[in-house]
Amino acid sequence: MRLPGDDLIGHPDVVTTHAVTVDAPPATVWPWLVQMGWHRGGWYTSRWVDRLLFPANAPSATRIVPELQHLEVGDFVPDGPPKTECGLHVMAIDPGRSLVLRSTSHLPKRWRDSGVARLDWSWAFVLLPVDGVSRTRFVFRSLWVTQPWWLTAAGLVLVVPADFVMSRAMLRGVRTRAEGWRTEVR
């Protein structure tokens, strides 16, 4: 199915789509999406993954953080330490329904600065009501295009499997939080 943000990457090298059904209405899921990001609410992946791959990032939030509930088109959502300048820009936002982000910064800074490689990557988080409004289908779609060929090949071999693991963990993390199974304070 066509989703918001599908038109951002003209001819993507890779498209991945993951989804989970959440036993909560979209309005309950939405606040968890708006606060995602590095040193914001996190990405809701398993803590062992965060410790292994992103040890400098704080644990993912286990509560709604009021001061992180406002995003606008053009805002920057960090996805790494500030010195990396890695993150995503908000491209579209339809509160309670969809959030579309885009990045050209998910490569080593020296590669970006020298033009050795290029990445254009979009993420769409979409909330679809199920059974009227009591449940939500949370869909996450990622599209990307890379250059040169060796980066595309490496992405297919390394990033696509990692995306599967990370995306499923993120979906489960959001579901767990939105369904209210965890009540710890951040």
Rosetta blueprint (number, residue, H / E / L):
1 M L
2 R L
3 L L
4 P L
5 G L
6 D L
7 D L
8 L L
9 I L
10 G L
11 H L
12 P L
13 D L
14 V E
15 V E
16 T E
17 T E
18 H E
19 A E
20 V E
21 T E
22 V E
23 D L
24 A L
25 P L
26 P H
27 A H
28 T H
29 V H
30 W H
31 P H
32 W H
33 L H
34 V H
35 Q L
36 M L
37 G E
38 W L
39 H L
40 R L
41 G L
42 G E
43 W L
44 Y L
45 T L
46 S L
47 R H
48 W H
49 V H
50 D H
51 R H
52 L H
53 L H
54 F L
55 P L
56 A L
57 N L
58 A L
59 P L
60 S L
61 A L
62 T L
63 R L
64 I L
65 V L
66 P H
67 E H
68 L H
69 Q L
70 H L
71 L L
72 E L
73 V L
74 G L
75 D L
76 F E
77 V E
78 P E
79 D L
80 G L
81 P L
82 P H
83 K H
84 T H
85 E L
86 C L
87 G E
88 L E
89 H E
90 V E
91 M E
92 A E
93 I E
94 D E
95 P L
96 G L
97 R L
98 S E
99 L E
100 V E
101 L E
102 R E
103 S E
104 T L
105 S L
106 H L
107 L L
108 P L
109 K H
110 R H
111 W H
112 R H
113 D H
114 S H
115 G L
116 V L
117 A L
118 R E
119 L E
120 D E
121 W E
122 S E
123 W E
124 A E
125 F E
126 V E
127 L E
128 L E
129 P E
130 V E
131 D L
132 G L
133 V L
134 S L
135 R E
136 T E
137 R E
138 F E
139 V E
140 F E
141 R E
142 S E
143 L E
144 W E
145 V E
146 T E
147 Q E
148 P L
149 W H
150 W H
151 L H
152 T H
153 A H
154 A H
155 G H
156 L H
157 V H
158 L H
159 V H
160 V H
161 P H
162 A H
163 D H
164 F H
165 V H
166 M H
167 S H
168 R H
169 A H
170 M H
171 L H
172 R H
173 G H
174 V H
175 R H
176 T H
177 R H
178 A H
179 E L
180 G L
181 W L
182 R L
183 T L
184 E L
185 V L
186 R L
